[in-house]
Amino acid sequence: MRADGVTGPQLEDPLVARLASGKETSWLRPQLDPAEQSLGACSLPAGLVEDARRRFRRFAPWFADHFPQTRAADGIIESPLERAGALQSRMGELLGAELPGTLWVKRDDTLPVSGSIKARGGFHEVLQVVEGIVESEQLGAAGSDGHRSEGAAGVRALRDPATARTLHQHGIAVGSTGNLGLSIGLLAAEFGLRATVHMSTDARPWKKDMLRSRGVEVVEHAGDFSAAVAAGRTAAGADPLTHFVDDESSLSLFAGYAVAARRLAGQLAALEVTIDESSPLFVYLPCGVGGGPGGVTYGLKQVFGDHVHCIFMEPTSAPSMVLGVRTGLHSEVSVQDIGLSGSTIADGLAVARPSRLVGEQIGGMIDGFVTVADERMAALVSVLDETHGWRVEPSATAGAIGPWRVMADAAYREARGLDARSMARAHHIVWSTGGSMVPEDEMNGYLQQGRAAQGIFYA
């Protein structure tokens, strides 16, 4: 029964009942429409991802000028893909089951400027807003050489003091549990925009402090993520010069996330990794409101089709996306409706109500969902540090258990034609998020908590 008194057969589903119990749960879907069919059924604009890719390319010189850590990659914002053999061995020991195939970690915790999966989407929307302002104000319509600046935004115009003054008149606002606000706030401030981040109680204090130190206005709200988004949307609506970044329904964020899929394809190709029917790809994506993993899934299905299996990883206390997709209610249902709090140690995943955009457009492409207990995510922080020296936030560890959940579900693998031979050649990518910007004392606290929590593997 929902908190508002509404009942329905969707909420009496045995899977929903297990979610409501707060127990770790897996729903790996034995039947899924072909990727080509699902992509064809989407109403998303054609060329959405390519447009975002080109925008990142146009702004690459600007990033290289403003953020020294991006210069080695000529201003391209990307994270490494790293083999995780030691983690694979240690997890096999902890779980009593050897994982066939190869385990990798996509290190978005080290993404330049603002290390998290949310950074790509947040950066992209800020870039699109800046382009829109420059274009609408006819800034840089002709450069000093008499020619219009390259690209729709006229990136060269950003060097003009008049452009800086104009940008400062405009604002950008967002509601966030932490990492999206961090990415948007840091980049918007660098462009000189008036940046406001509405943050829920789940956001870590150090993230708020960092934003304020860069001149970003941080507005704190007593409620959860949805409350912060609603408050931000209302406040921005009262100012015609302020753009609101809506994490629940933004196509611009979504497109920015999706660019990561093509970059990943390039990384795999460079490593001479082939993805096909006999060598499938499994990607385990941390999920909050759903925009980040939804965008990546959309991009991956475009590139790899039916040979990629995308699994969304959510906290047991905030399984909003699996609840929305399973019931078909999407943003009309909240985890509070089934008695869960929505609060979690994984602050970036502390979302009670999922994105309707992702649920409706991408829901049919998601191969499965796995929920993870806070204690397990905490323990995995220390496991990643012990095996590879990788220091991450709890939300970044959510995917690490995923490959073993897939291997434990023989019915799923049989239904999807994943036999022992193909699984021996499979590639499992755990998508990380958040960690490189965490203050040392905060990280030491995570590690101490994680070591104490490792008993969950022996319970």
ChimeraX attribute file (.defattr): number of C-alpha atoms within 10 A of each C-alpha:
attribute: neighborCount
match mode: 1-to-1
recipient: residues
	/A:1	14
	/A:2	15
	/A:3	13
	/A:4	8
	/A:5	7
	/A:6	9
	/A:7	12
	/A:8	10
	/A:9	8
	/A:10	16
	/A:11	21
	/A:12	13
	/A:13	13
	/A:14	10
	/A:15	18
	/A:16	18
	/A:17	13
	/A:18	14
	/A:19	25
	/A:20	21
	/A:21	15
	/A:22	20
	/A:23	15
	/A:24	17
	/A:25	21
	/A:26	23
	/A:27	19
	/A:28	19
	/A:29	17
	/A:30	14
	/A:31	11
	/A:32	14
	/A:33	11
	/A:34	14
	/A:35	20
	/A:36	13
	/A:37	12
	/A:38	18
	/A:39	19
	/A:40	10
	/A:41	12
	/A:42	14
	/A:43	9
	/A:44	13
	/A:45	8
	/A:46	9
	/A:47	10
	/A:48	16
	/A:49	24
	/A:50	15
	/A:51	14
	/A:52	24
	/A:53	19
	/A:54	13
	/A:55	19
	/A:56	23
	/A:57	16
	/A:58	20
	/A:59	20
	/A:60	20
	/A:61	18
	/A:62	19
	/A:63	22
	/A:64	18
	/A:65	13
	/A:66	15
	/A:67	14
	/A:68	13
	/A:69	16
	/A:70	21
	/A:71	16
	/A:72	9
	/A:73	11
	/A:74	16
	/A:75	23
	/A:76	19
	/A:77	22
	/A:78	18
	/A:79	21
	/A:80	14
	/A:81	18
	/A:82	14
	/A:83	15
	/A:84	19
	/A:85	15
	/A:86	15
	/A:87	21
	/A:88	20
	/A:89	15
	/A:90	16
	/A:91	22
	/A:92	15
	/A:93	12
	/A:94	15
	/A:95	13
	/A:96	12
	/A:97	13
	/A:98	15
	/A:99	20
	/A:100	20
	/A:101	19
	/A:102	17
	/A:103	22
	/A:104	19
	/A:105	22
	/A:106	23
	/A:107	25
	/A:108	26
	/A:109	25
	/A:110	23
	/A:111	26
	/A:112	22
	/A:113	21
	/A:114	27
	/A:115	26
	/A:116	30
	/A:117	30
	/A:118	29
	/A:119	29
	/A:120	29
	/A:121	29
	/A:122	30
	/A:123	26
	/A:124	25
	/A:125	25
	/A:126	23
	/A:127	23
	/A:128	18
	/A:129	23
	/A:130	22
	/A:131	21
	/A:132	14
	/A:133	18
	/A:134	23
	/A:135	17
	/A:136	10
	/A:137	13
	/A:138	14
	/A:139	23
	/A:140	24
	/A:141	18
	/A:142	14
	/A:143	15
	/A:144	10
	/A:145	7
	/A:146	9
	/A:147	10
	/A:148	17
	/A:149	18
	/A:150	14
	/A:151	14
	/A:152	15
	/A:153	27
	/A:154	22
	/A:155	20
	/A:156	21
	/A:157	23
	/A:158	19
	/A:159	11
	/A:160	12
	/A:161	10
	/A:162	12
	/A:163	20
	/A:164	16
	/A:165	12
	/A:166	15
	/A:167	22
	/A:168	15
	/A:169	12
	/A:170	19
	/A:171	21
	/A:172	23
	/A:173	28
	/A:174	28
	/A:175	30
	/A:176	31
	/A:177	28
	/A:178	27
	/A:179	24
	/A:180	26
	/A:181	30
	/A:182	26
	/A:183	23
	/A:184	32
	/A:185	31
	/A:186	22
	/A:187	23
	/A:188	28
	/A:189	19
	/A:190	14
	/A:191	18
	/A:192	18
	/A:193	25
	/A:194	20
	/A:195	28
	/A:196	28
	/A:197	30
	/A:198	26
	/A:199	30
	/A:200	24
	/A:201	19
	/A:202	24
	/A:203	21
	/A:204	18
	/A:205	10
	/A:206	14
	/A:207	20
	/A:208	21
	/A:209	12
	/A:210	15
	/A:211	22
	/A:212	16
	/A:213	11
	/A:214	15
	/A:215	16
	/A:216	24
	/A:217	17
	/A:218	21
	/A:219	15
	/A:220	15
	/A:221	18
	/A:222	11
	/A:223	12
	/A:224	22
	/A:225	32
	/A:226	23
	/A:227	17
	/A:228	23
	/A:229	26
	/A:230	14
	/A:231	18
	/A:232	24
	/A:233	19
	/A:234	11
	/A:235	15
	/A:236	19
	/A:237	13
	/A:238	9
	/A:239	12
	/A:240	9
	/A:241	15
	/A:242	19
	/A:243	19
	/A:244	23
	/A:245	28
	/A:246	19
	/A:247	28
	/A:248	21
	/A:249	17
	/A:250	17
	/A:251	21
	/A:252	24
	/A:253	28
	/A:254	32
	/A:255	29
	/A:256	29
	/A:257	29
	/A:258	29
	/A:259	26
	/A:260	25
	/A:261	21
	/A:262	19
	/A:263	16
	/A:264	20
	/A:265	18
	/A:266	13
	/A:267	16
	/A:268	14
	/A:269	12
	/A:270	9
	/A:271	10
	/A:272	9
	/A:273	13
	/A:274	16
	/A:275	18
	/A:276	16
	/A:277	15
	/A:278	17
	/A:279	20
	/A:280	22
	/A:281	24
	/A:282	21
	/A:283	26
	/A:284	27
	/A:285	32
	/A:286	30
	/A:287	31
	/A:288	29
	/A:289	30
	/A:290	30
	/A:291	30
	/A:292	28
	/A:293	29
	/A:294	28
	/A:295	24
	/A:296	25
	/A:297	29
	/A:298	28
	/A:299	24
	/A:300	27
	/A:301	22
	/A:302	18
	/A:303	15
	/A:304	18
	/A:305	19
	/A:306	19
	/A:307	18
	/A:308	24
	/A:309	20
	/A:310	24
	/A:311	29
	/A:312	29
	/A:313	31
	/A:314	32
	/A:315	32
	/A:316	25
	/A:317	29
	/A:318	33
	/A:319	34
	/A:320	32
	/A:321	31
	/A:322	29
	/A:323	27
	/A:324	24
	/A:325	22
	/A:326	19
	/A:327	19
	/A:328	16
	/A:329	17
	/A:330	23
	/A:331	22
	/A:332	13
	/A:333	22
	/A:334	26
	/A:335	24
	/A:336	18
	/A:337	20
	/A:338	20
	/A:339	16
	/A:340	19
	/A:341	18
	/A:342	23
	/A:343	20
	/A:344	20
	/A:345	20
	/A:346	25
	/A:347	24
	/A:348	28
	/A:349	31
	/A:350	32
	/A:351	31
	/A:352	26
	/A:353	28
	/A:354	32
	/A:355	24
	/A:356	23
	/A:357	21
	/A:358	28
	/A:359	25
	/A:360	17
	/A:361	17
	/A:362	22
	/A:363	23
	/A:364	21
	/A:365	25
	/A:366	22
	/A:367	21
	/A:368	22
	/A:369	26
	/A:370	27
	/A:371	27
	/A:372	25
	/A:373	21
	/A:374	22
	/A:375	19
	/A:376	22
	/A:377	26
	/A:378	27
	/A:379	24
	/A:380	30
	/A:381	29
	/A:382	26
	/A:383	24
	/A:384	21
	/A:385	15
	/A:386	16
	/A:387	16
	/A:388	12
	/A:389	10
	/A:390	16
	/A:391	25
	/A:392	29
	/A:393	28
	/A:394	29
	/A:395	30
	/A:396	28
	/A:397	29
	/A:398	33
	/A:399	28
	/A:400	29
	/A:401	20
	/A:402	26
	/A:403	22
	/A:404	17
	/A:405	16
	/A:406	20
	/A:407	16
	/A:408	13
	/A:409	13
	/A:410	13
	/A:411	15
	/A:412	19
	/A:413	18
	/A:414	12
	/A:415	12
	/A:416	13
	/A:417	13
	/A:418	19
	/A:419	13
	/A:420	13
	/A:421	12
	/A:422	17
	/A:423	20
	/A:424	16
	/A:425	19
	/A:426	24
	/A:427	23
	/A:428	27
	/A:429	25
	/A:430	29
	/A:431	25
	/A:432	29
	/A:433	28
	/A:434	27
	/A:435	24
	/A:436	22
	/A:437	21
	/A:438	18
	/A:439	11
	/A:440	11
	/A:441	9
	/A:442	12
	/A:443	18
	/A:444	14
	/A:445	10
	/A:446	21
	/A:447	25
	/A:448	14
	/A:449	16
	/A:450	22
	/A:451	16
	/A:452	14
	/A:453	19
	/A:454	20
	/A:455	13
	/A:456	13
	/A:457	15
	/A:458	8
	/A:459	5
